[in-house]
Amino acid sequence: MNQVDTSQKVVLITGCATGLGKALVETLSRNPAYKIVVTARSHRLEHLRELFQESDKLLIRELDVTNESNVYSLVNEIANLWGRIDVLVNNAGICYRSVVEHMDRESEMIQLETNYLGPMSLIRSVLPIMREQMNGHIINISSVSGMVSMPTMASYSASKHALEGATESLWYEAKPYGIKVSLVEPGFINSDSFKNILLPKKAKLSAKLKGPHSEYYNSMSPFIESLMKWAFATPESIAHKVEKLIERKNPPLRLRVTLDAVVFSILRKLLPEFMFHKVMFLLLPGSRLWGHRSYFGNRVRAKKINSSAHA
């Protein structure tokens, strides 16, 4: 093992090919205080090498967070090369949009493996290193969906709720060893990430054929896209906030980094639960008509058929 250099923090970041991960690498690479391990899945590596150039302070490596052997192999490589890992940023994620009825087990597992089980594997792999150092910082990129669930986002919200719960427990467990733990909670970000949204097979079919629940997709998708286009927060602005979070001596457990995330957290505290959900439902576009075509329409047609049969 090489002689350990403690003059620079070693930062491991997942999901660096686009969005916040890319912006975070760009931000931290300008700061001489950091050595960075930049990662993405195999099909994004070529793109990653076009964006960044390897040096004595920046490594580009393949990482599939759902592959536990890949996770432990990379962490061991970093520990052998640079002797330490000071900051882990779990940023890689995936988003399936679907009502609960249309979600399938395969898509559900991909969602959980990427957004929850993968980050937990990384955390388990770096914890012994940080514990021996008596120092470290684990940063999990969560979402406003980790505190507020929305229609067509059940699976995504479930994965982020799981990450939030585990991170809160970890905060208590890691604190005696000098390891800091933080959740970063962005809401709507002005980016093209909505183009990466995935739909399971049943959701695609329903949206295409205007089947049951298609009204949810037809109203929620444009609504979310418009909110993202009008959002003030950008991947770059959030990356700067994450950099400041890393630099803080006593970072908070939760950091809400967009205005809507702050507003949602305040509303959840101020409003009784029944009122909060009622207000949220009424504010969603077209919500008063949801179910009319798929449920009430079918019921009316069935009633007419039965009436005709008895006539």
C-alpha positions in Angstrom: 0.0 0.0 0.0 1.3 3.5 -0.9 2.1 6.0 1.8 -1.2 7.6 2.9 -1.6 11.2 1.9 -4.0 13.0 4.2 -3.6 16.4 2.6 -6.4 15.7 0.1 -9.8 14.1 0.7 -10.6 11.1 -1.3 -14.1 11.3 -2.7 -16.0 8.4 -4.3 -19.0 9.5 -6.4 -21.5 7.2 -8.2 -23.6 8.1 -11.3 -21.2 10.7 -12.8 -22.2 10.6 -16.5 -25.0 13.1 -16.3 -26.9 15.5 -14.0 -25.8 16.1 -10.5 -23.1 13.5 -10.5 -21.4 15.2 -13.5 -21.8 18.6 -12.0 -20.4 17.5 -8.7 -17.2 16.1 -10.4 -16.8 19.3 -12.3 -17.1 21.3 -9.1 -14.8 19.2 -6.9 -12.2 18.7 -9.6 -11.5 22.5 -9.6 -10.7 22.3 -5.9 -7.1 21.0 -5.1 -8.3 19.7 -1.8 -9.9 16.6 -3.4 -8.9 13.4 -5.1 -12.0 12.0 -7.0 -13.0 8.6 -8.1 -15.5 9.1 -11.0 -17.8 6.2 -11.7 -20.5 5.0 -14.1 -21.8 1.8 -15.5 -19.9 0.2 -18.4 -22.1 1.6 -21.2 -21.4 5.1 -19.9 -17.6 4.8 -19.5 -16.7 6.1 -23.0 -18.9 9.1 -22.4 -17.3 9.6 -19.0 -13.8 9.6 -20.5 -14.9 12.3 -23.0 -16.1 14.5 -20.2 -13.1 14.0 -17.8 -9.4 13.3 -18.1 -7.7 10.9 -15.7 -4.8 12.3 -13.6 -3.0 11.8 -10.3 -6.1 13.2 -8.6 -8.9 11.9 -10.7 -9.7 8.2 -11.5 -12.4 7.0 -13.9 -13.8 3.6 -13.0 -16.6 1.3 -14.0 -19.2 0.8 -11.2 -22.5 -1.0 -11.3 -23.9 -0.3 -7.8 -26.1 -3.4 -8.1 -23.1 -5.7 -8.5 -21.7 -6.3 -5.0 -18.4 -7.8 -6.2 -17.9 -4.8 -8.4 -18.5 -2.5 -5.4 -16.1 -4.3 -3.1 -13.4 -4.6 -5.8 -13.5 -0.9 -6.5 -13.4 0.1 -2.8 -10.4 -2.2 -2.3 -8.6 -0.7 -5.3 -9.1 2.8 -4.0 -7.9 1.8 -0.5 -4.8 0.2 -1.9 -4.0 3.1 -4.2 -4.8 6.1 -2.0 -4.9 4.5 1.4 -8.2 6.0 2.5 -11.7 7.0 1.5 -13.0 10.2 3.1 -16.3 10.9 1.3 -18.8 8.6 -0.3 -21.5 10.3 -2.4 -24.3 7.8 -3.4 -25.7 9.6 -6.3 -26.6 6.9 -8.9 -30.3 6.3 -9.3 -33.1 5.3 -11.5 -36.7 6.3 -11.7 -39.7 4.2 -12.8 -43.0 6.1 -13.2 -46.1 3.9 -12.7 -49.2 3.5 -10.7 -49.0 0.7 -8.2 -51.3 -1.5 -10.3 -49.0 -1.4 -13.3 -45.7 -1.9 -11.6 -44.1 -5.4 -12.1 -41.8 -7.2 -9.8 -38.8 -7.0 -12.2 -39.0 -3.2 -12.5 -39.6 -2.9 -8.7 -36.4 -4.9 -8.0 -34.3 -2.9 -10.4 -35.6 0.3 -8.7 -34.8 -1.0 -5.2 -31.4 -2.5 -6.2 -30.3 0.8 -7.7 -31.7 3.3 -5.3 -31.4 1.5 -2.0 -29.6 -1.9 -2.0 -26.7 -0.6 -4.1 -26.0 2.4 -1.9 -26.2 0.2 1.2 -23.6 -2.2 -0.3 -21.3 0.8 -0.9 -21.8 2.1 2.6 -21.0 -1.4 4.1 -17.9 -1.5 2.0 -16.5 1.9 3.1 -17.5 1.8 6.7 -14.6 -0.4 8.0 -12.2 2.0 6.3 -13.8 5.1 7.7 -14.1 3.5 11.1 -10.4 2.7 11.2 -9.7 6.3 10.1 -12.1 7.6 12.8 -13.2 10.0 10.1 -15.4 10.1 7.0 -18.6 11.4 5.5 -21.3 9.4 3.8 -23.7 11.5 1.7 -26.8 9.9 0.2 -28.6 11.8 -2.5 -32.3 11.3 -1.7 -35.2 13.3 -3.1 -38.2 15.2 -2.0 -40.0 11.9 -2.9 -38.3 10.6 0.2 -40.6 12.7 2.4 -43.6 13.3 0.1 -45.1 10.5 -2.1 -46.8 11.4 -5.4 -49.1 9.4 -7.7 -47.3 7.4 -10.3 -44.1 7.5 -8.2 -44.8 4.8 -5.6 -41.9 2.6 -6.4 -39.4 5.5 -6.6 -40.7 7.0 -3.4 -40.5 3.6 -1.7 -36.8 3.3 -2.6 -36.1 6.8 -1.3 -38.1 6.3 1.9 -36.0 3.2 2.5 -32.8 5.1 1.9 -33.9 7.8 4.3 -34.8 5.4 7.1 -31.5 3.5 6.8 -29.5 6.7 6.7 -31.1 8.0 9.8 -30.2 4.8 11.7 -26.7 5.0 10.3 -26.3 8.5 11.7 -26.5 7.1 15.2 -24.3 4.1 14.5 -21.5 6.1 12.7 -21.4 9.1 15.0 -19.2 7.5 17.8 -16.5 6.7 15.1 -16.3 10.3 13.9 -18.2 9.4 10.7 -20.6 12.0 9.4 -23.8 11.0 7.6 -26.0 13.3 5.5 -29.1 13.1 3.3 -29.3 15.6 0.4 -32.9 16.2 -0.6 -33.4 17.9 -3.9 -36.8 18.6 -5.4 -37.4 19.8 -8.9 -34.1 20.5 -10.8 -33.8 22.4 -14.1 -32.4 19.6 -16.2 -33.3 17.0 -18.8 -33.4 14.1 -16.3 -37.2 13.7 -17.0 -36.1 12.2 -20.3 -34.6 9.3 -18.4 -37.9 8.3 -16.7 -38.8 4.6 -17.3 -42.2 3.1 -17.6 -43.0 -0.6 -17.0 -44.7 -2.6 -19.8 -48.2 -2.3 -18.4 -47.8 1.5 -17.8 -46.6 2.0 -21.4 -49.5 -0.1 -22.8 -52.1 1.8 -20.7 -50.7 5.2 -21.7 -50.6 4.2 -25.4 -54.1 2.6 -25.5 -55.7 5.2 -23.2 -56.5 2.4 -20.8 -57.1 2.4 -17.0 -55.0 5.0 -15.2 -53.8 6.6 -18.5 -55.2 9.9 -17.2 -52.6 9.8 -14.4 -49.8 9.5 -16.8 -51.2 12.1 -19.2 -51.5 14.7 -16.4 -48.5 13.9 -14.2 -45.8 13.6 -16.9 -46.4 17.1 -18.4 -46.9 18.6 -14.9 -43.5 17.3 -13.7 -41.7 18.2 -16.9 -43.0 21.8 -16.7 -42.0 22.1 -13.0 -38.5 21.0 -13.9 -38.2 23.4 -16.8 -39.3 26.3 -14.5 -37.2 25.3 -11.5 -34.5 27.7 -10.3 -32.2 24.9 -9.0 -29.7 23.4 -11.4 -27.3 20.4 -11.1 -24.5 23.0 -10.8 -26.1 25.0 -8.0 -26.8 21.8 -6.0 -23.3 20.6 -6.6 -21.9 23.7 -4.9 -24.2 23.1 -1.9 -22.9 19.5 -1.7 -19.3 20.8 -1.8 -20.1 23.2 1.1 -21.7 20.2 2.9 -18.5 18.2 2.6 -16.5 21.1 4.0 -18.7 21.6 7.1 -17.3 20.4 10.3 -20.7 19.4 11.7 -23.0 18.8 8.7 -26.7 18.2 9.2 -28.4 14.8 8.8 -30.8 16.4 6.2 -30.1 19.1 3.7 -32.9 20.3 1.5 -31.3 21.9 -1.5 -34.3 23.3 -3.5 -37.0 25.7 -2.6 -39.8 23.2 -3.2 -38.1 20.7 -0.9 -38.0 23.3 1.9 -41.7 24.3 1.3 -42.9 20.6 1.4 -41.0 20.0 4.7 -42.6 23.1 6.2 -46.1 22.1 5.0 -45.7 18.6 6.4 -44.9 20.1 9.8 -47.6 22.8 9.8 -50.6 21.0 8.3 -52.5 18.1 9.9 -51.9 14.9 7.9 -55.4 14.6 6.5 -55.4 18.3 5.4 -51.9 18.0 3.8 -53.0 15.1 1.6 -56.3 16.7 0.7 -54.6 19.9 -0.3 -52.0 18.0 -2.3 -54.6 16.0 -4.1 -56.6 19.1 -5.1 -53.4 20.8 -6.4 -52.5 18.0 -8.7 -53.6 18.7 -12.3 -56.7 16.9 -13.4 -57.0 15.0 -10.1 -60.8 15.7 -9.8 -61.3 13.8 -13.1 -59.0 10.8 -12.3 -60.9 7.6 -12.5 -63.8 9.0 -14.4 -62.9 7.5 -17.7 -61.4 4.2 -16.5 -63.7 3.4 -13.6 -66.9 5.5 -13.7 -67.0 5.3 -17.5 -66.9 1.5 -17.4 -69.5 1.4 -14.7 -71.9 3.6 -16.6 -71.4 1.4 -19.7 -72.0 -1.7 -17.7 -75.2 -0.2 -16.2 -76.5 0.6 -19.7 -75.8 -3.0 -20.9 -77.5 -4.5 -17.9 -80.5 -2.2 -18.4 -80.7 -3.2 -22.1 -80.6 -6.9 -21.2 -83.5 -6.6 -18.8 -85.6 -4.5 -21.1 
